[in-house]
Amino acid sequence: MNILLVDDHQMLRDGLRAVLAQEPDLHVAGEAADGRAALDACGSLHPDVVVMDVAMPGLNGIEATRLLTARAPRSKVVALSMNADRRYVQAMFEAGAWAYLLKSSASDELIRAIRAVARDEKYVSPAVAGTVVEALVSRPNAPVEPHDQLSPREREVLQLIAEGLTSKEVAVRLHVAVSTVETHRKQIMAKLELRSVAELTKFAIRAGLTSLE
């Protein structure tokens, strides 16, 4: 079973690789340090399972999972996070993840999760199971989240702006014109009824679109 490790911390990736190397049926085919690199790696490696960090700079795990699910549905995502917040758990499953674990979980739980999703089974860490149940119970009456109005590209632009990148830097990162970034920024602010970059940043943090870890 080929696995792609995605996390912006080299030390964590090294630890995960060492753990998985002890299992004869699991093979770490590659690593990526952010969501965008993960998408590129999936295009060439075609992993069976992607162990995906949720909070990463540039392109977070939620957006990367959403894009990966659309582009490579056979690659199943196992979310790995320090955060048990309901917003993150619910957002990852809605994006297409098959499992959600906390980084504090024992290594054997990660192995169980990987094998479970390989059998087309969902897996939730016991530490966040209550969060999932709460989300399911309250979902019928839950209001539409403001950021649901944004397109995938607008969420990417919002995250990068919130991380302090200028319009020119965002344009370079996304390989688009500066004017295109400015258009996206204006559309984002209009949809969210925000008036400044500071307000955009606060919104992105509250919505879990940028790293809190």
Backbone bond lengths (Angstrom), bond angles and torsions (degrees), N, CA, C in turn:
res aa  C-N    CA-C-N  psi(-1)  N-CA   C-N-CA  omega(-1)  CA-C   N-CA-C  phi
1 M - - - 1.452 - - 1.529 109.20 -
2 N 1.307 117.10 118.29 1.466 121.57 -178.10 1.523 110.91 -85.21
3 I 1.319 115.63 134.47 1.464 121.67 -174.98 1.522 110.23 -127.77
4 L 1.332 115.91 139.59 1.459 122.60 174.37 1.520 107.99 -110.91
5 L 1.331 117.25 127.56 1.456 122.16 178.48 1.524 109.62 -99.03
6 V 1.332 116.41 126.62 1.462 120.64 -177.93 1.526 109.64 -126.57
7 D 1.325 115.68 111.38 1.464 121.43 178.63 1.520 107.76 -162.46
8 D 1.321 116.99 144.68 1.462 118.99 -177.89 1.525 113.35 -84.36
9 H 1.340 117.44 5.06 1.460 121.22 176.99 1.530 109.74 -112.65
10 Q 1.327 115.71 114.63 1.464 121.05 -178.57 1.528 111.83 -59.11
11 M 1.331 116.70 -38.49 1.458 120.04 -177.51 1.529 111.17 -62.22
12 L 1.336 116.30 -40.65 1.461 119.47 179.28 1.524 110.39 -67.02
13 R 1.326 116.69 -42.16 1.465 119.27 178.79 1.523 110.91 -61.46
14 D 1.326 116.49 -39.90 1.465 120.33 178.25 1.527 110.73 -61.91
15 G 1.331 115.49 -40.99 1.465 119.94 179.43 1.511 112.17 -65.21
16 L 1.328 116.05 -43.72 1.461 120.15 179.89 1.528 110.69 -65.26
17 R 1.316 116.24 -41.29 1.467 120.04 178.83 1.530 110.66 -60.23
18 A 1.332 116.55 -42.06 1.460 120.90 -179.51 1.527 111.19 -64.22
19 V 1.328 116.26 -40.45 1.469 120.83 179.16 1.522 110.99 -65.11
20 L 1.323 116.58 -47.64 1.466 120.76 -176.35 1.524 112.18 -70.66
21 A 1.329 116.60 -26.05 1.467 120.49 -179.86 1.521 111.85 -65.06
22 Q 1.334 117.11 -18.82 1.459 120.94 -179.80 1.524 112.78 -80.26
23 E 1.341 115.85 -10.04 1.459 120.56 -179.11 1.530 109.71 -100.84
24 P 1.333 118.64 117.69 1.464 121.08 -175.00 1.526 115.02 -63.97
25 D 1.331 117.27 -21.98 1.469 119.95 -177.82 1.529 112.59 -95.55
26 L 1.343 116.95 0.90 1.465 120.65 -178.62 1.529 110.22 -116.86
27 H 1.328 115.62 134.38 1.467 120.32 -178.55 1.521 109.97 -133.23
28 V 1.326 117.04 123.00 1.471 121.16 176.60 1.528 107.74 -79.40
29 A 1.317 115.80 106.13 1.466 121.23 -176.60 1.517 112.51 -81.05
30 G 1.349 117.27 -22.56 1.455 119.65 -178.98 1.510 112.36 -177.37
31 E 1.327 115.28 175.57 1.462 122.46 -179.95 1.526 109.65 -136.13
32 A 1.324 115.80 156.78 1.462 121.57 175.01 1.514 108.01 -146.08
33 A 1.330 116.55 145.99 1.465 121.11 -176.11 1.522 113.47 -98.57
34 D 1.323 117.89 -6.03 1.462 120.14 177.12 1.528 109.33 -157.09
35 G 1.328 115.17 172.67 1.454 120.01 -175.53 1.508 114.64 -62.57
36 R 1.322 116.31 -39.01 1.464 118.86 -178.11 1.533 111.21 -68.31
37 A 1.338 116.35 -40.46 1.457 120.47 177.03 1.525 110.17 -65.28
38 A 1.336 116.34 -32.49 1.467 120.61 178.12 1.528 111.12 -63.68
39 L 1.327 116.30 -41.57 1.462 120.06 178.91 1.520 110.70 -63.41
40 D 1.326 116.76 -41.95 1.465 120.79 178.29 1.527 110.72 -63.44
41 A 1.334 115.96 -43.01 1.463 120.73 -178.46 1.525 111.13 -65.70
42 C 1.319 116.90 -38.20 1.466 120.15 179.42 1.529 110.74 -64.93
43 G 1.328 115.75 -33.03 1.454 119.64 179.64 1.507 112.76 -65.49
44 S 1.328 117.64 -28.52 1.463 120.89 -178.61 1.522 113.64 -103.15
45 L 1.337 117.07 -30.73 1.465 120.40 -175.52 1.528 113.96 -95.13
46 H 1.318 117.00 -24.72 1.470 122.43 -178.67 1.534 111.57 48.91
47 P 1.326 118.31 57.54 1.470 120.96 -177.31 1.525 112.23 -68.56
48 D 1.320 114.81 152.37 1.468 119.82 175.29 1.523 110.00 -75.26
49 V 1.339 115.57 -38.73 1.461 121.60 -178.05 1.525 109.81 -133.75
50 V 1.335 115.82 138.57 1.465 121.81 176.10 1.522 107.92 -117.39
51 V 1.330 116.01 116.41 1.468 120.59 175.31 1.522 106.04 -87.41
52 M 1.326 115.89 109.76 1.462 122.11 -167.30 1.532 112.97 -114.16
53 D 1.326 115.99 120.92 1.455 120.72 170.96 1.529 107.91 -66.86
54 V 1.321 116.94 143.91 1.464 120.16 -177.44 1.524 111.92 -83.29
55 A 1.324 117.19 -45.21 1.470 121.11 -175.27 1.521 110.02 -104.30
56 M 1.335 116.10 105.89 1.464 121.77 178.03 1.517 109.02 -137.42
57 P 1.319 118.07 149.87 1.468 121.11 177.47 1.519 111.03 -72.73
58 G 1.310 116.38 157.87 1.471 120.88 176.40 1.502 113.22 86.06
59 L 1.318 116.58 -69.17 1.470 122.48 175.57 1.520 106.02 -141.76
60 N 1.327 117.11 110.18 1.459 120.13 -174.24 1.527 111.85 -71.43
61 G 1.332 115.38 168.91 1.453 120.68 -176.26 1.509 114.21 -64.37
62 I 1.324 117.20 -29.03 1.465 120.32 179.35 1.522 110.52 -66.22
63 E 1.333 116.33 -50.75 1.459 120.31 -179.32 1.536 110.88 -68.10
64 A 1.335 116.52 -37.85 1.468 119.72 178.59 1.520 110.32 -63.61
65 T 1.322 116.93 -39.74 1.466 120.87 178.51 1.518 110.99 -65.75
66 R 1.324 116.56 -41.60 1.470 120.40 178.91 1.529 110.67 -60.97
67 L 1.314 117.46 -44.17 1.457 121.62 179.58 1.526 111.38 -70.33
68 L 1.316 116.37 -40.25 1.460 120.61 -179.82 1.522 111.31 -65.00
69 T 1.324 116.49 -40.87 1.464 120.75 179.65 1.524 111.09 -61.11
70 A 1.334 115.78 -36.15 1.464 119.79 179.35 1.526 111.83 -74.81
71 R 1.329 116.59 -37.66 1.468 120.73 -174.89 1.522 113.64 -86.53
72 A 1.329 115.95 -35.75 1.469 119.74 -175.35 1.526 109.44 -139.40
73 P 1.324 117.23 71.10 1.467 120.92 -174.98 1.528 114.67 -61.40
74 R 1.334 117.65 -18.06 1.467 119.46 179.59 1.527 112.31 -77.63
75 S 1.323 117.21 -16.42 1.469 121.31 177.25 1.522 108.08 -87.86
76 K 1.308 116.97 114.13 1.463 121.72 -175.59 1.528 110.32 -91.78
77 V 1.318 115.84 134.23 1.462 121.68 -175.90 1.527 111.68 -96.41
78 V 1.329 115.14 129.07 1.457 122.69 171.47 1.528 106.16 -108.85
79 A 1.322 116.28 111.68 1.468 120.59 -178.47 1.522 110.13 -78.87
80 L 1.328 115.28 136.38 1.456 121.54 179.68 1.527 107.41 -129.33
81 S 1.328 116.73 120.15 1.462 119.21 -173.27 1.521 112.09 -145.78
82 M 1.323 115.11 157.20 1.465 120.75 172.07 1.522 110.30 -84.20
83 N 1.317 116.86 -10.52 1.457 121.80 -169.14 1.527 112.24 -108.05
84 A 1.339 116.75 125.18 1.460 122.03 177.45 1.524 111.14 -97.94
85 D 1.330 116.74 8.85 1.464 121.60 -179.51 1.525 110.49 -57.27
86 R 1.314 115.05 135.89 1.467 121.22 -177.87 1.526 112.48 -55.17
87 R 1.337 117.71 -36.86 1.465 120.74 -178.50 1.520 111.51 -58.56
88 Y 1.327 115.95 -42.38 1.463 120.49 -177.58 1.524 110.95 -70.89
89 V 1.327 116.24 -45.75 1.469 120.45 -178.75 1.526 110.35 -60.73
90 Q 1.324 115.73 -49.42 1.459 120.25 -178.29 1.527 111.15 -65.01
91 A 1.335 116.26 -41.76 1.465 119.46 -178.42 1.524 111.58 -64.86
92 M 1.332 117.68 -38.51 1.460 120.17 179.77 1.524 111.80 -66.61
93 F 1.324 117.23 -42.51 1.466 118.81 178.79 1.523 111.36 -68.58
94 E 1.324 116.91 -37.03 1.460 119.63 177.09 1.528 110.99 -66.51
95 A 1.334 116.79 -29.54 1.469 120.81 178.81 1.519 112.20 -75.87
96 G 1.350 116.55 -16.84 1.461 119.55 176.89 1.513 115.73 122.20
97 A 1.341 117.91 5.90 1.468 120.22 179.27 1.528 110.48 -65.86
98 W 1.327 115.12 151.31 1.465 121.51 178.78 1.527 111.88 -100.81
99 A 1.313 117.09 -18.57 1.463 120.10 -178.20 1.525 109.93 -150.90
100 Y 1.324 115.21 156.45 1.465 120.77 177.85 1.517 108.25 -141.03
101 L 1.336 115.65 121.65 1.456 122.20 179.58 1.516 109.96 -129.47
102 L 1.319 115.18 154.50 1.455 120.18 173.29 1.526 108.99 -89.63
103 K 1.327 116.43 148.52 1.458 120.38 179.96 1.528 111.92 -65.71
104 S 1.322 116.22 -17.58 1.457 120.41 178.24 1.523 112.18 -80.79
105 S 1.337 116.78 -5.69 1.459 120.70 -179.43 1.527 110.77 -66.68
106 A 1.321 115.97 154.60 1.459 120.61 177.08 1.519 109.60 -67.93
107 S 1.329 115.75 153.50 1.460 120.35 -177.53 1.524 112.87 -61.64
108 D 1.338 116.91 -31.98 1.466 118.40 -179.57 1.528 111.61 -68.78
109 E 1.339 116.47 -23.07 1.463 118.72 176.91 1.524 110.52 -70.74
110 L 1.325 117.37 -37.30 1.457 120.51 176.26 1.528 110.22 -62.35
111 I 1.310 116.36 -41.40 1.462 120.18 179.60 1.522 110.32 -64.81
112 R 1.330 117.25 -41.08 1.466 120.58 176.73 1.517 110.50 -61.44
113 A 1.326 116.69 -42.84 1.460 120.95 -179.14 1.530 111.29 -63.26
114 I 1.319 116.78 -43.53 1.468 120.94 179.76 1.519 110.72 -61.63
115 R 1.319 116.59 -44.97 1.466 120.01 -179.79 1.524 111.69 -68.85
116 A 1.329 116.40 -32.28 1.463 120.35 178.75 1.532 110.94 -66.25
117 V 1.327 116.89 -47.97 1.466 118.80 -178.14 1.532 110.87 -68.44
118 A 1.329 116.43 -28.07 1.466 119.63 176.21 1.520 110.85 -65.46
119 R 1.352 116.05 -24.42 1.471 121.56 176.24 1.520 111.14 -92.51
120 D 1.330 116.43 14.26 1.471 122.26 -178.53 1.526 112.16 64.47
121 E 1.327 116.15 35.54 1.457 121.72 177.63 1.526 110.08 -114.25
122 K 1.310 116.53 141.80 1.456 120.93 174.72 1.533 108.90 -77.69
123 Y 1.336 115.65 151.54 1.458 119.21 178.67 1.524 108.78 -140.85
124 V 1.337 114.97 133.12 1.459 120.90 177.38 1.517 108.62 -129.18
125 S 1.303 116.51 130.44 1.455 120.99 177.08 1.527 109.17 -60.07
126 P 1.333 117.14 136.12 1.472 119.52 178.22 1.527 112.29 -52.74
127 A 1.324 116.57 -28.76 1.462 120.75 -178.24 1.522 112.61 -67.00
128 V 1.331 117.43 -21.52 1.465 119.82 -179.32 1.528 111.81 -119.54
129 A 1.320 117.92 6.73 1.463 121.13 -178.37 1.526 111.45 -59.08
130 G 1.342 115.71 -41.35 1.460 119.38 179.64 1.512 112.04 -62.55
131 T 1.328 116.79 -34.90 1.458 122.04 178.31 1.519 110.72 -64.18
132 V 1.334 116.14 -40.58 1.467 120.79 -179.88 1.521 110.25 -66.00
133 V 1.319 117.09 -43.78 1.467 120.88 179.24 1.525 110.33 -62.23
134 E 1.324 116.34 -43.26 1.467 120.92 178.95 1.520 111.10 -59.87
135 A 1.339 116.40 -41.84 1.456 121.04 -179.85 1.526 110.90 -64.37
136 L 1.334 116.48 -41.10 1.463 120.27 -179.57 1.525 111.62 -67.53
137 V 1.325 116.22 -41.17 1.464 120.54 -178.35 1.523 111.77 -66.87
138 S 1.325 116.57 -41.18 1.464 120.81 -175.23 1.517 113.19 -86.93
139 R 1.317 118.22 -11.44 1.456 121.73 -172.38 1.533 114.91 -57.22
140 P 1.359 119.80 -41.52 1.466 118.57 -178.76 1.521 114.49 -56.67
141 N 1.331 116.64 -30.98 1.460 120.34 -177.68 1.528 113.22 -104.30
142 A 1.339 115.79 5.19 1.459 119.03 -176.27 1.522 110.82 -74.31
143 P 1.322 118.26 136.36 1.464 120.71 177.74 1.524 110.99 -71.43
144 V 1.306 116.26 157.26 1.458 120.84 176.52 1.517 108.88 -69.21
145 E 1.329 116.19 128.95 1.461 119.72 179.80 1.532 109.62 -70.67
146 P 1.329 118.00 139.43 1.470 120.37 -178.86 1.520 113.53 -55.52
147 H 1.369 117.71 -39.31 1.461 118.77 -176.51 1.522 112.96 -72.64
148 D 1.360 117.27 -8.56 1.467 119.52 175.05 1.526 110.80 -67.46
149 Q 1.327 117.03 -18.03 1.460 121.31 178.17 1.529 111.91 -73.37
150 L 1.342 116.20 -18.57 1.458 120.64 -174.66 1.526 111.39 -84.34
151 S 1.323 115.18 147.06 1.455 120.82 175.20 1.529 108.51 -77.59
152 P 1.346 118.48 163.40 1.468 120.07 177.18 1.528 112.81 -54.17
153 R 1.346 117.55 -41.28 1.466 119.54 -179.70 1.524 110.98 -68.06
154 E 1.337 117.10 -36.75 1.466 119.98 178.24 1.524 111.07 -65.99
155 R 1.343 117.51 -35.13 1.461 119.73 176.42 1.526 110.74 -67.42
156 E 1.329 116.71 -37.35 1.471 120.45 176.29 1.527 110.47 -61.45
157 V 1.331 115.85 -47.78 1.465 121.02 -179.33 1.529 110.24 -62.50
158 L 1.328 116.80 -42.52 1.461 120.91 179.28 1.517 110.92 -60.33
159 Q 1.331 117.91 -44.82 1.458 120.27 179.74 1.523 111.43 -61.28
160 L 1.323 116.24 -45.33 1.466 119.66 -177.58 1.530 112.01 -66.05
161 I 1.326 116.60 -39.99 1.466 120.15 176.95 1.527 110.01 -63.55
162 A 1.338 115.70 -42.87 1.462 120.01 -179.87 1.522 112.06 -64.36
163 E 1.334 117.03 -26.40 1.458 121.31 178.99 1.528 112.06 -84.42
164 G 1.354 115.71 3.59 1.458 119.75 172.61 1.515 116.09 97.68
165 L 1.328 118.45 5.86 1.459 120.35 179.83 1.528 110.12 -76.92
166 T 1.323 116.63 143.37 1.455 121.42 175.00 1.518 108.96 -77.41
167 S 1.333 116.20 168.65 1.465 120.23 178.70 1.526 110.90 -59.48
168 K 1.344 116.47 -38.66 1.463 120.29 179.12 1.521 111.05 -65.39
169 E 1.344 116.85 -40.78 1.471 120.86 179.48 1.519 111.11 -67.96
170 V 1.329 116.82 -38.18 1.468 120.66 176.82 1.523 109.85 -63.82
171 A 1.334 115.65 -42.17 1.463 120.56 179.97 1.527 111.15 -60.24
172 V 1.322 116.13 -43.28 1.470 120.52 178.63 1.525 110.21 -63.87
173 R 1.324 116.25 -43.60 1.467 120.93 -177.62 1.541 111.09 -63.55
174 L 1.328 116.33 -39.19 1.466 120.46 -175.82 1.534 113.54 -96.59
175 H 1.348 115.60 -0.94 1.473 121.06 178.77 1.534 111.51 59.53
176 V 1.331 114.93 46.37 1.463 120.65 176.96 1.531 108.30 -132.33
177 A 1.334 116.95 172.57 1.458 121.77 179.21 1.527 110.24 -75.42
178 V 1.330 115.97 152.53 1.468 120.50 177.53 1.528 109.96 -59.83
179 S 1.314 116.32 -38.06 1.466 120.32 179.84 1.534 111.07 -61.82
180 T 1.324 116.63 -33.93 1.468 120.82 178.14 1.524 110.06 -66.45
181 V 1.324 116.53 -41.66 1.462 120.65 178.08 1.523 110.16 -63.60
182 E 1.335 116.56 -43.44 1.465 120.35 179.16 1.526 110.95 -61.57
183 T 1.321 116.41 -38.75 1.471 120.42 177.69 1.521 110.34 -63.52
184 H 1.333 115.94 -45.06 1.469 119.82 178.27 1.522 110.64 -60.78
185 R 1.339 116.60 -42.80 1.459 120.61 -178.61 1.523 111.08 -61.30
186 K 1.326 116.18 -44.00 1.467 120.32 179.12 1.523 111.25 -64.37
187 Q 1.342 116.73 -39.61 1.465 120.20 179.04 1.524 111.28 -66.75
188 I 1.336 115.75 -39.28 1.464 120.35 178.61 1.523 110.18 -62.79
189 M 1.326 116.16 -47.36 1.459 120.39 -178.60 1.525 111.49 -64.15
190 A 1.325 116.20 -36.50 1.462 119.94 178.83 1.530 110.75 -67.79
191 K 1.341 116.30 -45.28 1.467 120.10 -179.02 1.519 112.27 -64.55
192 L 1.333 116.43 -37.36 1.462 121.01 -176.64 1.525 112.61 -93.24
193 E 1.337 115.95 -4.34 1.467 122.38 -179.62 1.534 110.95 57.78
194 L 1.327 114.81 47.67 1.462 121.72 178.36 1.522 108.92 -113.36
195 R 1.356 116.57 156.04 1.456 119.44 -172.13 1.528 114.96 -119.18
196 S 1.330 118.37 -7.28 1.464 119.20 -176.58 1.519 110.51 -149.06
197 V 1.331 114.93 165.02 1.468 120.58 177.37 1.528 109.75 -64.86
198 A 1.326 116.98 -34.97 1.465 120.54 178.40 1.527 110.63 -60.96
199 E 1.326 116.61 -41.85 1.458 120.40 178.43 1.530 110.74 -68.06
200 L 1.333 116.26 -36.93 1.461 120.07 176.77 1.527 110.49 -61.57
201 T 1.330 115.96 -42.69 1.462 121.10 -179.15 1.524 111.04 -63.69
202 K 1.328 116.52 -46.23 1.463 120.56 178.53 1.524 110.70 -60.52
203 F 1.329 116.44 -41.35 1.462 120.33 -179.93 1.527 110.30 -63.74
204 A 1.339 116.83 -45.61 1.465 121.06 -177.98 1.523 111.41 -60.57
205 I 1.336 116.94 -38.74 1.459 120.89 178.26 1.514 111.08 -67.22
206 R 1.323 116.28 -46.93 1.472 119.53 179.88 1.521 112.01 -61.70
207 A 1.340 116.36 -37.19 1.461 121.28 -177.21 1.523 113.26 -81.50
208 G 1.346 116.01 -4.68 1.455 119.14 179.29 1.518 113.41 75.79
209 L 1.341 117.25 21.22 1.459 120.96 -179.20 1.514 112.61 -87.72
210 T 1.314 116.68 -9.94 1.463 120.22 175.94 1.517 108.82 -132.81
211 S 1.305 117.25 160.08 1.459 122.55 -169.43 1.533 113.33 -61.62
212 L 1.325 114.61 130.66 1.465 120.80 171.95 1.524 109.86 -111.65
213 E 1.364 116.24 -0.31 1.450 120.82 -175.49 1.515 110.64 -93.55
